[in-house]
Amino acid sequence: MKKIFILVLLSAMSFYPQDSLYNINKPIYFWLDEIITSHTFNYPDSIINFLKDAKDLGVTDIVIEAKGISGEVIYPSSIALRTNLLDDFYSNNNDFLLLLINYCHNFNLKAHVAINVFTEGDLDSNRGLAIGDSSHWQTIINTKDGLKNYSQLGKGNAVYVNPTNSIIQDYELSIINEIVTRYNIDGIVFKNFSFEPDGDFSLTTKGKFEEYLGTSITNYPGDIFRWQQVSDSTYSKIRGSYFNKWVEFKNKIIYDFFTKVKNLIHSKNPTLKLYCFNSDLHLKSIEKGVNEASLISDPSIFGDYYSPSLINFSILPFINSYMAGYYYYDIDSNDINDFNNYVQENPYLNLRLKDMSKTISYHLGEIKEITKQEKPIISGINVFNYKDKGELLKKAIIFAYNKSDGIMFYDASLIHEYGWWAFIKSCLQEVQL
């Protein structure tokens, strides 16, 4: 039954997205990553020259990553750790965020701030609270080898913390409040505002989940899920009796947190725009606690994660626009088919076949289906993916611009590094004719 449902769902979602509903004056965003930007802007004139080129390109909005995955910030905060990435170029008394915001407004560019919410550590550089004094903040993951702190997994570089912990929530809210109160910004973008799919299994979360259930759990975490070995190197996730209720609980935690965020922000600035940045497909996002579906969605979009209350915990009503992050470079099934045919014709290369869902077309179509296009969708093009793939980048830009309600380049400073100003401008001129 499960296999039949998945096939039906994939068939229904293999849609080719229609053109945007918002065709006039589509915005073009540049996202500036905290780490990469620190290597690009090494003196004030470099910022001015970059923004001048961006304005000439037709860019309308700049997203400044003010709080990176490490949890460190690019401004002098009374709450969070300040990054030392910029110390070679700016003194500790200099406010890099204020500098960027002011320069953006001088060029008549909207300035938005991005915040990595529930990440507080960068394993690559060994920075962040969750690696140091607050390592107990780390989310606890249910692995095949038992419960482990996130940093023990050797997985990625961002260290996730526990969203159910009220101390952590208050800390993140205080940073949001500090930024919104201190800076004249046009919008705020939330990134990494979720659980990990297989977390959190701390005692704090266990207690709050039992409170939500109204009963105690005798087999924890097995009553939620456990891992079963199916071969020497393969394990399967076996769901327990409380699994769907667990997913519902995680979605409510994120929903309640966003309620606090919206109330806080709008108490300070009622006109400030709120965005979410999400790179996950829908069902993975649901398992991580983030529901962005329209309230009028059919229950079938939740697949076998469904519970009656899940639809009520959508954060879609809280946001002004949805920012989609595409971490793959193929645009549609034709690109996937070309690659897979090559793999099958050359088995000696030992290449893996690509998943048909890992295309910009599929991802954008799914977002349109789950949101019912109730909010504008900004398509995020990962510039790094297209290094040495200029023609494919052009195809991605044209597709994303025509089929969504705006386009975003991240990290945009790579356009400067790759010398792509003229090329990107020609692509945008082509779609805007």
N, C-alpha and C positions, 0 to 999 in steps of 0.2 A: 504493500500500500504506500509506504514511504517513497519507494523508487518511482511509483506511478505519479505521485504528487509532484516530486521534483521534476520529472520530465514535463508534466503539464505546466509547472511554474516557469521552467526555462523556455518552453515553447511560447508561453504568453508574454514573456519578457524579452524575447529576441526581436523586439521592435526596433524599427529604425526611427529615431526621434524626428519629429516634425520640426519645422522652423520655429524660431522663438516667437513668443506672444508679445514680446517687448522689443519691437524692431527699430524704434527711434532712439538715436543717440545712445547706442550701447556703450557702457563704460569699459575701459581698458585698465586693468590693474597691474601694477608691478609689486611683487612681494619681495621684501628685503629680509633675508635670513640673518639671524644674529651673528652666526659664525662666519659665513661667507662674506657678509657685508663688512666685517671687521678687516678683511684683507683687501677689500676694494676701496673703501673710503679711508685713505691714510693721511689726508690733509683736507682742510675745509674746501679748497677749490675743487677737489675731486668730487665732492657732493654736488657742488653747483654745476659742474660740467655734466655730471650724470643726469641730474634732474632737467637740465636744459635739453639734453639729447632725448630724454623721455618725453618731455613736452612736445618737442618737434616731431616725435614719433606718433603722437596722438594719444598718449597716456593721459588718463583723467584722474586716477586714484593711485596712491602709494600705500602699501601695507607695511608697516614697520614692526618687525618682531621685537617687542620690548622685553618680553620674558621668554627666554629660550628653553630648550628641553632640560637644561641643567637647573632651571629654576632661578638662575641669575638674571639680573636685569641690566639694561644699558643706560640707566639713569641713576642718580644718587638717591637711593631709597632709604627711608627710615625703618623699613620692614625687611626687605629681601636683600640678599647678597648682591653686590654690584660686580659685574663681570670685569675681569682684568684683561680681556682681549683687546681693549682699546687703549690700554695704559701707555703703549708706545707712542701714541699720537695725541692723546688728550689727557690733561691732568685729572686727578680724582674729583676736582671741583667743577669740572666741565660736564654739562648735561647734554649728552649726545642725542638723547631722544628729543629734547626741546630744540636743539639745533636742527635736526631733520624736519620736525614739524614746521618750524618757522620757515625753513627753506622751501618746503612743499607749498605752503600758503603763499609765499612770495612769487612762486611760479603758477599760482592759481590751480594747484593740484590739491585734491582732497587728501587728508592724512588720516589713516586708520592705524590703530595699534593692535597687534596680534599678541595673544597671551597663550602660552602652553600651560594649561591649567593643572592637570594632575600628573605632571612629570616634575621631579625635583632632583634630577641627577643625570650626568653625562658620563658614561663609563669610559668613553674614549679619552676624555681629558681629565677624568677623576675629579670632576667638579660637582658641587651641589649639596644641599642639606641632607638629602636622603642617602648620600654616600658617606657623609661625615657624622655630625652630632645628632642628626635626626634619622639615622638608619632604620630605626623602629617604625618610621612612617612607610617604609616600602610595602607594597602590596604583597600578599602571600598567595603563591600560585600552587594549585593542585597539580602535581606532576606525576609521572609514572614511578618516580622515586620518592614520592611523599610530598609533604608541604615544604615549600622553599621560598625564601626571600627572592624578590625579583632579580636582584643583582647576581644571584647564584645561578641563573639560567644560562648565562652567556648568550643572551638573546638581544640583538640590536644594541643600541647605545643609550637610549632614553630609559631612565629608571622611573617606573610608575609608582605612585603612592596610592593609599587607600581612600577612595571617595566617601566611604561611610563614616570615616573618622571626623567627628565634629570639630576637633582642633585643626585638622588639615583644611576642612571647608572654611572655617573662620579665617585661617591664614590666607587662603587664596582670595577670599572676599575682601580682605583688608588691602591686598595688593591692587585688586580691581578698583576699590574705592580710592586708593591713593592716586592711581593713574587718571581716573575720571575726574577727580577733584582738582588735580594739579594742572592738567594739560588741556589745551583747546584742540580737541580732536573731532573728527567727523564721524568716526565709527570705531567699533571694537570687534575684533575677530577672535573667536574661541577655537582653540586647537587642542587635541589630546585631552578632551574633557570627559573621558570614559573610564570604565574598568578595563582590565585585560580580560580576554574571553574566558580564561581559566582561573580568574580571581574574583573577589578577594576572599581568602579563607582564614583571616585572622579571627581571634576570639572576639574582637570588637564587632566584626561583621556577623559572626555567628550569633551573638546576643541580639543584635538588631534584627536579624532575619527571624529568629525564634519569636521575637516580639511581634514582628509582622505576621507570622504564621498563627500566633496565638497558642503555640505548643512547643515543646522542646524536641530536639533532634537527637536520637540515640546513636545513630550511625553517621558520624560526621567525619569526612565529607561524602562518604559513600551514598548517603540518601540523596545527595545532589548529583554527583557523578563519580565514577571511578575509572581507572584505566585497566584494560584487559589485553594481555599480550596475545597476538594472533600469529606472529612469526618471530624469527630471531630479532628482527629490527623494527617490527611494526606493532603499534599498540592502537587499540580502538577505545573511544570514549563511550562508556556504558552509562546511560542516564538512569538516575534514581527516581524515586517517587516524587521528590520535591523539585526536580530540575526545572520544569516550566514555571513553577512558582518562584524559583530562584531568579530566573531571567526577568520575570515581572518585577520582582523586588529591586533588582539592579536598575531597571528602567525607571522605577519610581524614585530611587535615590537621585539619579541624574536629573529627573524632572523637577524634584523638589529643590535641588541645588540651583537649577536654572530659574526657578521661580524667585529665589532669593536674589540671584544675579540681576534679573530684569527689574525687580522692585528697587534694588539698590541703585542701579544705573539711572533709571527713570526718575528717582527721587532727586538725583543730582542734575540730570540733563535729559528731559523728556523727549528731545528730538534726536538724541544720539542713536545711530544705526547699529543694530546688532547682527552679526554674521556668525555662522558656524562653518568651520572648515572640516570636511570629512573626506577621507580617501577610501573608506570601506564600502564594500557592497552591502546591500540592505540587511541581509540576514546575519552577516558577521557583525554589523553595527548593533543590531538588536541584542546579540549575545553579549556585547560589550556594554550594554545598558543605554544605548542611544537610539531613540525612536524619533524619526523625522517624517513619519507618515502623516498624510492628511487625515483629519478626524472622520472623514466620510469614506475612508478606504474600506475595501472588502476585507474581512478577516483572513482570507486565504493568503494575503501578502505576508503574513507572519509565519507561514509554513508550519512546521512541527514545533515552533517555539510559541505557538498561540496559547493565550489564556484570555478569558473574557475581559479583564481589566487593562490589558496591555495597550489597547488603542487610546486609552485615556491619558497615557503618559508621554504623548508626543510633545517635543519641544518646538515643532514647526510654528505654532502660533506665537512663539516668543521672538522669532528672528525676522529680520527684514529681507535677508537674502541668504541663499544657500551657496557656499563655495565648495565646489567639488575638486578634489585633488586626484589627478590621474597619474599613477606611478608606473604606467606602462605606456609604450609609444605607439602600439598598433592602433589604427583608427577604426577599422571595421573587419568583418569576417574575411574579406578578400585578402587583407594583409596576413591574417592568421593562416588562411588556406595556402597562400604562397609559401609561407615558412614551413608548414606541416608537410606539404608536398616535397619540399627540399629535404626535410628530415627523412621521410620515407624512401626517397630516392638515394639517400646516402647513409645507410644504416651504420656504416663503419665509423661515423663521426660520434655516435652515441649521444645524440642530442635528444632532449625531451620534447614531445609534442606540446604545443601551446593550448591553453584553455580558451575556448571560444568566448567566455565571459570577460576575459582580460583585454577588452578593447574600449576605447573612448566611446564609441557608438553604443555599445551595450550598457556601459555604466551610466551614461547620460540618459539613455532611454529608461533605465530602471528608476533613476531619480525623478524623472518626469512622471512616471507611473505612480510612484509612492507618494509624491507631494501633490499630485494633480495640478502641478504648475501654479500653485497658490502663491508661491513666492518666486521672485526672479532667481535663476540658476546661473552662477558664474562658473565657467569651465576653467579649471586650472591646468595649464600646460607645464609639465616639469621640463625645464630647459635642459637640464643635465642629461636627460634620456636621449636627447637628439644631437648630442655632439657627434659630428661626422655623419649626420643623417638629415641634411638640409632639406631635401625634397620631401621627406616624410614629415618634417616639421611644418613645412608650408602646407601640406595636406591637412595636418592636424589643426593649424591655425584657421584655415578656411572653413573646415568642418565645424570646429568649436564655435567660431564667431557666428556662423549662419544658423546653427542649431540651438544655441543657448542665448542667454540674455546679457552676456558680457563675457569677457575673457580675462584670464589672469596668467601672468608669467611668473614662475617661481623656480629657482631663485633668479630674480631679474638681473642681478649684478653679473651673472654669467653671460648675459648678452654682451656686456662690455668686455668681459674677459675673452670671449670667443670672437670678438670683432664682428658681431652680427647686426649692428645698428641698421645699415643700409638694407640688408636682407630682410629683417623683420618689417622694416618700413614698407618695402615693396609688397610683402605679403598682406599687410594691413590695408595698403592702398587698393590692392586687388579686390578684397572683400567689401570695401567701402564704396566702390564705384557704383 
